[in-house]
Amino acid sequence: MSALALAPLGHWLQSHAGLIRRVQWVVVLFYAALLVLPAVLPLPDERAHIVNNLTIFAQFIFWGIWWPFVLLSMVLVGRAWCGVLCPEGALTEWASGRGRNRSIPRWMRWGGWPFVAFSLTTLYGQLVSVYQYPKAVLLVLGGSTAAAVIVGYLYGREKRVWCKYLCPVNGVFELLSKLAPMHNKVNAAAWRKSYHSVTPIVPINCAPLVAMRQMQGASDCHMCGRCSGHRDAVVLSARAPNHEVVKLGAQLATGWQSVLILFGLLGIALGAFQWTVNPHFIVVKQWIAAWLIERDILWPFAENAPWWLLTNYPALRDVFSWLDGALVTGYILGMGVLMGGALTAIIGLASRLLGPWQRQRFHHLSQALIPLAGGGVFLGLSALTVNLLKNDGVPVSWVGDLRLLLLIGASLWSFWLAAGVTRQYPASASQRWAALGVFSLALALVDINWVLMFWIW
């Protein structure tokens, strides 16, 4: 599909901005209903199903459909979810248009927030069982939305400061959108030519604070269409899905993106999905419990933490002790450190085999893992989808084969990206193959963990 074929879609988005805003408010109302109503209703019993219980329905929508397929949309159409449908984006921009218009503080511009916000939200969500209980959903997602409104009210004017710097999934969306087959392409020559135009240039409010003139990739762009045709230099265009990672990664890849990939998506997120099915987790818990009892250290077994700190639903016999909370935290963070450290060493060695050490080449090669990282998070989230469907009697015997195909496909895509990255550097064929051989160890390490989770444990 050519740029000319996609350009009308970009222009349509621009000319129908009012319709998009109305759609956003419909999504906001739907989102608010799914957040609030289940939290004030009684917890569902064993007779509850997706079709007859609002709480189970909301759980299925949020974790079974909403989040997995929002992630998938990033790969297919870039960050169109952010620009067209996201309720937090709409609310923070709305608040920003009526707020204090303060300048963005320096601390907020720190590049590590995407990793920190993602990691803390992932860990906290596990501690309060966000996938299972509506109050936890209201606390985690509702708290994020409230923070988005507050940040919007305080900073910028009609801007999405929250989305740019503090949104817990902004970094993930940035990475996955690098694989999208479309982007808003900026023609630098046409932009410069527009400086001499006698026709007045209508200014564009880029809510996500993208430097449009220097925009090269799709990571920051929310695909809202507002800039379509601006200065006759911006046009919605097709591109090869590998283009941004392979061709632009040497300039655009950053250290914090590497940390998010290696320690976040392939470490902390994996640990969050894995700890509930790992039989060794129970063994270690029993060993530690016995060790504590022998020494008459009993306070870690107390189950008096509030539900907003640790899972506490005694009526459903689902209560975390302080020991449970500590072990879950240790497992998730431990997986982050172990997987992140191992993958860093592997990618570092693969990068070194391409020539003298270059930090930017390491970051560039790390981005080849984006398909496998994104595919893993999709697999983890969709596991809840499968469990909910299974509980409702829907046949799911086909799921194992689909998971295997997705895992193999994501691994092959990552290998393909790595091959493309190695060709960007002046290395011999033998060096490239050696680097790809080592890179394959990273793929194997990640795949083994998913195989353990879905097929062995």
FINUVEX-976479 format. One record per residue (C-alpha): residue in three letters; x, y, z; residue number from 1. Coordinates in nm, 3 decimals, padded with zeros to 5 digits, always signed. Layout:
# residues N
R   residuo        px        py        pz   num
R       Ala         X         Y         Z   NUM
...
//
This chain:
# residues 457
R   residuo        px        py        pz   num
R       Met   +00.000   +00.000   +00.000     1
R       Ser   +00.151   +00.332   -00.105     2
R       Ala   +00.159   +00.663   +00.074     3
R       Leu   -00.106   +00.792   -00.166     4
R       Ala   -00.337   +00.508   -00.067     5
R       Leu   -00.304   +00.584   +00.305     6
R       Ala   -00.304   +00.964   +00.277     7
R       Pro   -00.688   +00.990   +00.251     8
R       Leu   -00.720   +00.802   +00.580     9
R       Gly   -00.494   +01.056   +00.749    10
R       His   -00.690   +01.344   +00.599    11
R       Trp   -01.017   +01.180   +00.710    12
R       Leu   -00.894   +01.162   +01.068    13
R       Gln   -00.801   +01.529   +01.054    14
R       Ser   -01.132   +01.644   +00.907    15
R       His   -01.336   +01.434   +01.150    16
R       Ala   -01.163   +01.546   +01.468    17
R       Gly   -01.498   +01.636   +01.625    18
R       Leu   -01.634   +01.287   +01.566    19
R       Ile   -01.320   +01.134   +01.715    20
R       Arg   -01.361   +01.346   +02.030    21
R       Arg   -01.721   +01.226   +02.069    22
R       Val   -01.610   +00.865   +02.025    23
R       Gln   -01.343   +00.922   +02.290    24
R       Trp   -01.606   +01.038   +02.540    25
R       Val   -01.816   +00.730   +02.468    26
R       Val   -01.510   +00.517   +02.543    27
R       Val   -01.451   +00.718   +02.863    28
R       Leu   -01.806   +00.648   +02.983    29
R       Phe   -01.780   +00.278   +02.897    30
R       Tyr   -01.441   +00.259   +03.071    31
R       Ala   -01.575   +00.436   +03.381    32
R       Ala   -01.875   +00.202   +03.402    33
R       Leu   -01.654   -00.107   +03.382    34
R       Leu   -01.423   +00.039   +03.647    35
R       Val   -01.675   +00.159   +03.902    36
R       Leu   -01.984   -00.061   +03.884    37
R       Pro   -01.814   -00.399   +03.949    38
R       Ala   -01.629   -00.247   +04.246    39
R       Val   -01.957   -00.167   +04.427    40
R       Leu   -02.125   -00.499   +04.345    41
R       Pro   -02.088   -00.820   +04.549    42
R       Leu   -01.808   -01.049   +04.441    43
R       Pro   -01.927   -01.315   +04.196    44
R       Asp   -01.995   -01.670   +04.313    45
R       Glu   -01.934   -02.000   +04.132    46
R       Arg   -02.252   -01.954   +03.926    47
R       Ala   -02.129   -01.631   +03.769    48
R       His   -02.035   -01.625   +03.402    49
R       Ile   -01.932   -01.370   +03.143    50
R       Val   -02.284   -01.335   +03.008    51
R       Asn   -02.472   -01.308   +03.338    52
R       Asn   -02.240   -01.121   +03.574    53
R       Leu   -02.113   -00.766   +03.524    54
R       Thr   -01.797   -00.826   +03.727    55
R       Ile   -01.691   -01.127   +03.522    56
R       Phe   -01.789   -00.944   +03.204    57
R       Ala   -01.574   -00.644   +03.302    58
R       Gln   -01.286   -00.876   +03.390    59
R       Phe   -01.313   -01.041   +03.049    60
R       Ile   -01.332   -00.708   +02.866    61
R       Phe   -01.036   -00.549   +03.048    62
R       Trp   -00.792   -00.838   +03.068    63
R       Gly   -00.929   -01.080   +02.809    64
R       Ile   -00.991   -00.843   +02.518    65
R       Trp   -00.898   -00.482   +02.591    66
R       Trp   -00.532   -00.502   +02.691    67
R       Pro   -00.417   -00.797   +02.476    68
R       Phe   -00.565   -00.649   +02.161    69
R       Val   -00.453   -00.294   +02.239    70
R       Leu   -00.100   -00.437   +02.238    71
R       Leu   -00.170   -00.613   +01.908    72
R       Ser   -00.306   -00.289   +01.759    73
R       Met   +00.029   -00.119   +01.823    74
R       Val   +00.196   -00.365   +01.588    75
R       Leu   -00.079   -00.338   +01.325    76
R       Val   -00.165   +00.034   +01.313    77
R       Gly   +00.082   +00.208   +01.542    78
R       Arg   -00.043   +00.414   +01.835    79
R       Ala   -00.386   +00.480   +01.686    80
R       Trp   -00.537   +00.353   +02.013    81
R       Cys   -00.362   +00.635   +02.197    82
R       Gly   -00.473   +00.908   +01.956    83
R       Val   -00.825   +00.792   +01.878    84
R       Leu   -00.966   +00.579   +02.162    85
R       Cys   -00.760   +00.590   +02.484    86
R       Pro   -00.972   +00.724   +02.774    87
R       Glu   -00.671   +00.838   +02.977    88
R       Gly   -00.533   +01.031   +02.680    89
R       Ala   -00.866   +01.202   +02.621    90
R       Leu   -00.909   +01.291   +02.989    91
R       Thr   -00.558   +01.424   +03.044    92
R       Glu   -00.582   +01.642   +02.731    93
R       Trp   -00.925   +01.768   +02.839    94
R       Ala   -00.792   +01.856   +03.186    95
R       Ser   -00.486   +02.021   +03.032    96
R       Gly   -00.709   +02.253   +02.832    97
R       Arg   -00.866   +02.380   +03.156    98
R       Gly   -00.570   +02.363   +03.391    99
R       Arg   -00.278   +02.561   +03.528   100
R       Asn   -00.056   +02.545   +03.216   101
R       Arg   +00.261   +02.500   +03.419   102
R       Ser   +00.587   +02.413   +03.247   103
R       Ile   +00.690   +02.050   +03.254   104
R       Pro   +00.931   +01.994   +03.545   105
R       Arg   +01.275   +01.852   +03.483   106
R       Trp   +01.219   +01.545   +03.701   107
R       Met   +00.926   +01.441   +03.483   108
R       Arg   +01.141   +01.438   +03.170   109
R       Trp   +01.367   +01.165   +03.311   110
R       Gly   +01.399   +00.887   +03.055   111
R       Gly   +01.365   +00.606   +03.306   112
R       Trp   +01.000   +00.665   +03.396   113
R       Pro   +00.855   +00.426   +03.133   114
R       Phe   +01.054   +00.137   +03.282   115
R       Val   +00.993   +00.233   +03.645   116
R       Ala   +00.620   +00.297   +03.595   117
R       Phe   +00.572   -00.028   +03.403   118
R       Ser   +00.765   -00.233   +03.659   119
R       Leu   +00.596   -00.088   +03.967   120
R       Thr   +00.248   -00.116   +03.815   121
R       Thr   +00.312   -00.476   +03.712   122
R       Leu   +00.440   -00.572   +04.057   123
R       Tyr   +00.168   -00.388   +04.247   124
R       Gly   -00.100   -00.538   +04.026   125
R       Gln   +00.017   -00.887   +04.122   126
R       Leu   +00.025   -00.806   +04.493   127
R       Val   -00.338   -00.689   +04.492   128
R       Ser   -00.453   -00.950   +04.233   129
R       Val   -00.564   -00.694   +03.979   130
R       Tyr   -00.668   -00.960   +03.728   131
R       Gln   -00.915   -01.116   +03.971   132
R       Tyr   -01.080   -00.844   +04.183   133
R       Pro   -01.273   -00.532   +04.076   134
R       Lys   -01.158   -00.316   +04.368   135
R       Ala   -00.799   -00.381   +04.266   136
R       Val   -00.887   -00.289   +03.907   137
R       Leu   -01.044   +00.036   +04.026   138
R       Leu   -00.738   +00.110   +04.238   139
R       Val   -00.475   +00.035   +03.971   140
R       Leu   -00.645   +00.153   +03.652   141
R       Gly   -00.857   +00.417   +03.823   142
R       Gly   -00.554   +00.547   +04.011   143
R       Ser   -00.363   +00.575   +03.684   144
R       Thr   -00.654   +00.763   +03.527   145
R       Ala   -00.681   +01.000   +03.824   146
R       Ala   -00.307   +01.069   +03.802   147
R       Ala   -00.343   +01.138   +03.430   148
R       Val   -00.614   +01.398   +03.499   149
R       Ile   -00.408   +01.564   +03.774   150
R       Val   -00.095   +01.582   +03.558   151
R       Gly   -00.301   +01.716   +03.269   152
R       Tyr   -00.455   +01.984   +03.491   153
R       Leu   -00.118   +02.098   +03.622   154
R       Tyr   +00.104   +02.090   +03.314   155
R       Gly   +00.085   +02.206   +02.955   156
R       Arg   -00.202   +02.352   +02.755   157
R       Glu   -00.416   +02.097   +02.571   158
R       Lys   -00.124   +01.854   +02.587   159
R       Arg   -00.082   +01.491   +02.691   160
R       Val   +00.205   +01.532   +02.933   161
R       Trp   +00.102   +01.219   +03.123   162
R       Cys   +00.111   +01.010   +02.806   163
R       Lys   +00.448   +01.147   +02.702   164
R       Tyr   +00.635   +01.091   +03.028   165
R       Leu   +00.450   +00.896   +03.299   166
R       Cys   +00.195   +00.655   +03.150   167
R       Pro   +00.289   +00.302   +03.272   168
R       Val   +00.245   +00.152   +02.924   169
R       Asn   +00.386   +00.439   +02.719   170
R       Gly   +00.725   +00.271   +02.688   171
R       Val   +00.568   -00.059   +02.582   172
R       Phe   +00.355   +00.116   +02.322   173
R       Glu   +00.660   +00.303   +02.193   174
R       Leu   +00.848   -00.022   +02.140   175
R       Leu   +00.565   -00.215   +01.974   176
R       Ser   +00.473   +00.071   +01.741   177
R       Lys   +00.824   +00.051   +01.595   178
R       Leu   +00.695   -00.260   +01.414   179
R       Ala   +00.384   -00.096   +01.266   180
R       Pro   +00.356   -00.101   +00.883   181
R       Met   +00.237   +00.261   +00.874   182
R       His   +00.352   +00.596   +01.009   183
R       Asn   +00.320   +00.967   +00.952   184
R       Lys   +00.608   +01.039   +00.718   185
R       Val   +00.767   +01.384   +00.728   186
R       Asn   +00.918   +01.526   +00.409   187
R       Ala   +01.203   +01.745   +00.535   188
R       Ala   +01.249   +01.922   +00.199   189
R       Ala   +00.880   +02.011   +00.176   190
R       Trp   +00.887   +02.135   +00.535   191
R       Arg   +01.179   +02.368   +00.461   192
R       Lys   +01.009   +02.488   +00.143   193
R       Ser   +00.700   +02.584   +00.342   194
R       Tyr   +00.900   +02.855   +00.520   195
R       His   +00.884   +03.057   +00.199   196
R       Ser   +00.515   +02.998   +00.135   197
R       Val   +00.291   +03.304   +00.104   198
R       Thr   -00.003   +03.097   +00.230   199
R       Pro   -00.050   +03.129   +00.608   200
R       Ile   +00.046   +02.812   +00.794   201
R       Val   -00.224   +02.694   +01.032   202
R       Pro   -00.054   +02.583   +01.356   203
R       Ile   -00.107   +02.227   +01.476   204
R       Asn   -00.162   +02.129   +01.838   205
R       Cys   +00.037   +01.807   +01.873   206
R       Ala   -00.101   +01.684   +02.204   207
R       Pro   +00.165   +01.413   +02.263   208
R       Leu   +00.440   +01.674   +02.223   209
R       Val   +00.607   +01.524   +01.917   210
R       Ala   +00.872   +01.735   +01.745   211
R       Met   +00.702   +01.691   +01.408   212
R       Arg   +00.974   +01.840   +01.190   213
R       Gln   +01.232   +01.592   +01.321   214
R       Met   +00.994   +01.295   +01.348   215
R       Gln   +01.142   +00.982   +01.190   216
R       Gly   +00.973   +00.683   +01.348   217
R       Ala   +00.629   +00.599   +01.487   218
R       Ser   +00.716   +00.559   +01.856   219
R       Asp   +00.597   +00.897   +01.980   220
R       Cys   +00.320   +00.967   +01.727   221
R       His   -00.036   +00.896   +01.844   222
R       Met   -00.168   +00.863   +01.488   223
R       Cys   -00.453   +01.105   +01.557   224
R       Gly   -00.432   +01.261   +01.210   225
R       Arg   -00.420   +01.623   +01.328   226
R       Cys   -00.096   +01.689   +01.141   227
R       Ser   -00.201   +01.518   +00.817   228
R       Gly   -00.099   +01.742   +00.527   229
R       His   +00.063   +01.999   +00.756   230
R       Arg   +00.294   +02.226   +00.552   231
R       Asp   +00.237   +01.977   +00.267   232
R       Ala   +00.507   +01.773   +00.440   233
R       Val   +00.328   +01.519   +00.663   234
R       Val   +00.145   +01.223   +00.511   235
R       Leu   +00.023   +00.892   +00.645   236
R       Ser   +00.237   +00.634   +00.465   237
R       Ala   +00.308   +00.263   +00.447   238
R       Arg   +00.650   +00.126   +00.534   239
R       Ala   +00.821   -00.209   +00.587   240
R       Pro   +00.743   -00.341   +00.939   241
R       Asn   +01.116   -00.385   +01.007   242
R       His   +01.217   -00.040   +00.884   243
R       Glu   +01.227   +00.154   +01.210   244
R       Val   +01.417   -00.108   +01.408   245
R       Val   +01.664   -00.202   +01.135   246
R       Lys   +01.724   +00.128   +00.956   247
R       Leu   +01.666   +00.383   +01.232   248
R       Gly   +01.765   +00.191   +01.543   249
R       Ala   +02.127   +00.302   +01.526   250
R       Gln   +02.004   +00.658   +01.585   251
R       Leu   +01.677   +00.616   +01.775   252
R       Ala   +01.740   +00.322   +02.013   253
R       Thr   +01.806   +00.432   +02.371   254
R       Gly   +01.946   +00.274   +02.683   255
R       Trp   +01.619   +00.296   +02.873   256
R       Gln   +01.441   +00.120   +02.588   257
R       Ser   +01.693   -00.162   +02.619   258
R       Val   +01.630   -00.180   +02.994   259
R       Leu   +01.255   -00.197   +02.937   260
R       Ile   +01.295   -00.477   +02.681   261
R       Leu   +01.551   -00.688   +02.868   262
R       Phe   +01.459   -00.632   +03.233   263
R       Gly   +01.096   -00.524   +03.199   264
R       Leu   +00.909   -00.709   +02.926   265
R       Leu   +01.135   -01.015   +02.921   266
R       Gly   +01.201   -01.023   +03.295   267
R       Ile   +00.954   -00.859   +03.531   268
R       Ala   +00.650   -00.920   +03.310   269
R       Leu   +00.750   -01.284   +03.261   270
R       Gly   +00.785   -01.327   +03.635   271
R       Ala   +00.442   -01.172   +03.694   272
R       Phe   +00.278   -01.422   +03.460   273
R       Gln   +00.486   -01.718   +03.573   274
R       Trp   +00.490   -01.723   +03.952   275
R       Thr   +00.137   -01.862   +03.995   276
R       Val   +00.215   -02.179   +03.796   277
R       Asn   +00.574   -02.243   +03.901   278
R       Pro   +00.571   -02.550   +04.133   279
R       His   +00.915   -02.455   +04.268   280
R       Phe   +00.762   -02.136   +04.409   281
R       Ile   +00.549   -02.346   +04.646   282
R       Val   +00.848   -02.560   +04.744   283
R       Val   +01.057   -02.255   +04.830   284
R       Lys   +00.767   -02.103   +05.023   285
R       Gln   +00.728   -02.418   +05.232   286
R       Trp   +01.101   -02.434   +05.301   287
R       Ile   +01.111   -02.070   +05.414   288
R       Ala   +00.797   -02.117   +05.623   289
R       Ala   +00.949   -02.416   +05.801   290
R       Trp   +01.271   -02.223   +05.862   291
R       Leu   +01.076   -01.934   +06.018   292
R       Ile   +00.862   -02.162   +06.236   293
R       Glu   +01.169   -02.342   +06.370   294
R       Arg   +01.299   -02.006   +06.490   295
R       Asp   +00.962   -01.894   +06.625   296
R       Ile   +00.941   -01.606   +06.376   297
R       Leu   +00.568   -01.596   +06.318   298
R       Trp   +00.480   -01.240   +06.219   299
R       Pro   +00.540   -01.303   +05.844   300
R       Phe   +00.241   -01.542   +05.851   301
R       Ala   +00.000   -01.267   +05.959   302
R       Glu   -00.280   -01.202   +05.711   303
R       Asn   -00.376   -00.858   +05.832   304
R       Ala   -00.261   -00.645   +05.539   305
R       Pro   -00.537   -00.429   +05.384   306
R       Trp   -00.668   -00.538   +05.043   307
R       Trp   -00.513   -00.233   +04.877   308
R       Leu   -00.166   -00.345   +04.988   309
R       Leu   -00.188   -00.724   +04.962   310
R       Thr   -00.471   -00.948   +04.840   311
R       Asn   -00.716   -00.994   +05.128   312
R       Tyr   -01.050   -01.159   +05.051   313
R       Pro   -01.113   -01.409   +05.336   314
R       Ala   -01.467   -01.488   +05.216   315
R       Leu   -01.312   -01.636   +04.903   316
R       Arg   -01.021   -01.792   +05.096   317
R       Asp   -00.779   -01.576   +04.903   318
R       Val   -00.551   -01.390   +05.144   319
R       Phe   -00.184   -01.299   +05.115   320
R       Ser   +00.031   -01.310   +05.424   321
R       Trp   +00.332   -01.083   +05.456   322
R       Leu   +00.542   -01.384   +05.359   323
R       Asp   +00.336   -01.432   +05.042   324
R       Gly   +00.381   -01.068   +04.950   325
R       Ala   +00.755   -01.083   +05.007   326
R       Leu   +00.794   -01.402   +04.802   327
R       Val   +00.585   -01.271   +04.511   328
R       Thr   +00.787   -00.950   +04.511   329
R       Gly   +01.111   -01.145   +04.527   330
R       Tyr   +01.009   -01.378   +04.245   331
R       Ile   +00.900   -01.101   +04.009   332
R       Leu   +01.196   -00.874   +04.076   333
R       Gly   +01.431   -01.173   +04.082   334
R       Met   +01.311   -01.279   +03.737   335
R       Gly   +01.370   -00.923   +03.623   336
R       Val   +01.729   -00.928   +03.745   337
R       Leu   +01.809   -01.283   +03.631   338
R       Met   +01.649   -01.265   +03.287   339
R       Gly   +01.763   -00.907   +03.230   340
R       Gly   +02.118   -00.986   +03.336   341
R       Ala   +02.140   -01.302   +03.126   342
R       Leu   +01.991   -01.135   +02.819   343
R       Thr   +02.220   -00.834   +02.862   344
R       Ala   +02.522   -01.064   +02.863   345
R       Ile   +02.401   -01.253   +02.556   346
R       Ile   +02.315   -00.944   +02.353   347
R       Gly   +02.638   -00.779   +02.468   348
R       Leu   +02.843   -01.074   +02.342   349
R       Ala   +02.651   -01.081   +02.012   350
R       Ser   +02.713   -00.710   +01.966   351
R       Arg   +03.082   -00.747   +02.049   352
R       Leu   +03.120   -01.018   +01.783   353
R       Leu   +03.023   -00.758   +01.522   354
R       Gly   +03.326   -00.544   +01.604   355
R       Pro   +03.477   -00.324   +01.876   356
R       Trp   +03.236   -00.250   +02.160   357
R       Gln   +02.975   +00.016   +02.080   358
R       Arg   +02.701   +00.091   +02.327   359
R       Gln   +02.464   +00.213   +02.057   360
R       Arg   +02.504   -00.111   +01.861   361
R       Phe   +02.408   -00.303   +02.176   362
R       His   +02.089   -00.095   +02.209   363
R       His   +02.020   -00.139   +01.838   364
R       Leu   +02.053   -00.518   +01.857   365
R       Ser   +01.842   -00.532   +02.173   366
R       Gln   +01.549   -00.393   +01.976   367
R       Ala   +01.544   -00.707   +01.763   368
R       Leu   +01.384   -00.873   +02.068   369
R       Ile   +01.075   -00.649   +02.051   370
R       Pro   +00.855   -00.903   +01.864   371
R       Leu   +00.930   -01.178   +02.115   372
R       Ala   +00.888   -00.940   +02.410   373
R       Gly   +00.553   -00.813   +02.281   374
R       Gly   +00.439   -01.162   +02.185   375
R       Gly   +00.520   -01.287   +02.533   376
R       Val   +00.313   -01.017   +02.704   377
R       Phe   +00.026   -01.094   +02.465   378
R       Leu   +00.053   -01.464   +02.554   379
R       Gly   +00.055   -01.386   +02.925   380
R       Leu   -00.249   -01.158   +02.911   381
R       Ser   -00.442   -01.391   +02.683   382
R       Ala   -00.394   -01.673   +02.936   383
R       Leu   -00.667   -01.503   +03.142   384
R       Thr   -00.885   -01.489   +02.831   385
R       Val   -00.845   -01.863   +02.791   386
R       Asn   -00.920   -01.934   +03.159   387
R       Leu   -01.238   -01.725   +03.152   388
R       Leu   -01.358   -01.894   +02.834   389
R       Lys   -01.275   -02.236   +02.978   390
R       Asn   -01.473   -02.159   +03.295   391
R       Asp   -01.771   -02.071   +03.076   392
R       Gly   -01.752   -02.403   +02.897   393
R       Val   -01.605   -02.273   +02.571   394
R       Pro   -01.379   -02.535   +02.404   395
R       Val   -01.017   -02.418   +02.411   396
R       Ser   -00.831   -02.728   +02.294   397
R       Trp   -00.693   -02.528   +02.002   398
R       Val   -00.516   -02.276   +02.225   399
R       Gly   -00.195   -02.476   +02.272   400
R       Asp   -00.130   -02.493   +01.899   401
R       Leu   -00.204   -02.122   +01.857   402
R       Arg   +00.033   -02.033   +02.141   403
R       Leu   +00.308   -02.241   +01.985   404
R       Leu   +00.258   -02.074   +01.646   405
R       Leu   +00.268   -01.730   +01.804   406
R       Leu   +00.583   -01.811   +02.000   407
R       Ile   +00.759   -01.954   +01.694   408
R       Gly   +00.646   -01.664   +01.476   409
R       Ala   +00.763   -01.400   +01.726   410
R       Ser   +01.099   -01.577   +01.764   411
R       Leu   +01.150   -01.593   +01.386   412
R       Trp   +01.058   -01.227   +01.351   413
R       Ser   +01.311   -01.133   +01.618   414
R       Phe   +01.577   -01.341   +01.442   415
R       Trp   +01.488   -01.172   +01.112   416
R       Leu   +01.523   -00.831   +01.273   417
R       Ala   +01.858   -00.928   +01.426   418
R       Ala   +01.982   -01.039   +01.084   419
R       Gly   +01.880   -00.702   +00.943   420
R       Val   +02.053   -00.516   +01.227   421
R       Thr   +02.379   -00.705   +01.177   422
R       Arg   +02.383   -00.601   +00.811   423
R       Gln   +02.390   -00.235   +00.916   424
R       Tyr   +02.745   -00.270   +01.046   425
R       Pro   +03.075   -00.334   +00.862   426
R       Ala   +03.129   -00.691   +00.976   427
R       Ser   +03.223   -01.001   +00.781   428
R       Ala   +02.974   -01.276   +00.703   429
R       Ser   +03.134   -01.503   +00.962   430
R       Gln   +03.106   -01.231   +01.227   431
R       Arg   +02.739   -01.179   +01.147   432
R       Trp   +02.661   -01.550   +01.167   433
R       Ala   +02.849   -01.580   +01.493   434
R       Ala   +02.654   -01.285   +01.634   435
R       Leu   +02.325   -01.436   +01.517   436
R       Gly   +02.420   -01.769   +01.673   437
R       Val   +02.473   -01.602   +02.009   438
R       Phe   +02.157   -01.393   +01.963   439
R       Ser   +01.965   -01.719   +01.918   440
R       Leu   +02.059   -01.809   +02.275   441
R       Ala   +01.851   -01.512   +02.391   442
R       Leu   +01.555   -01.638   +02.191   443
R       Ala   +01.599   -01.987   +02.336   444
R       Leu   +01.617   -01.856   +02.693   445
R       Val   +01.290   -01.666   +02.657   446
R       Asp   +01.114   -01.946   +02.471   447
R       Ile   +01.213   -02.203   +02.733   448
R       Asn   +01.047   -01.996   +03.002   449
R       Trp   +00.720   -01.979   +02.807   450
R       Val   +00.737   -02.351   +02.732   451
R       Leu   +00.779   -02.420   +03.104   452
R       Met   +00.479   -02.202   +03.185   453
R       Phe   +00.235   -02.333   +02.925   454
R       Trp   +00.339   -02.691   +02.860   455
R       Ile   +00.547   -02.829   +03.146   456
R       Trp   +00.443   -02.669   +03.473   457
//
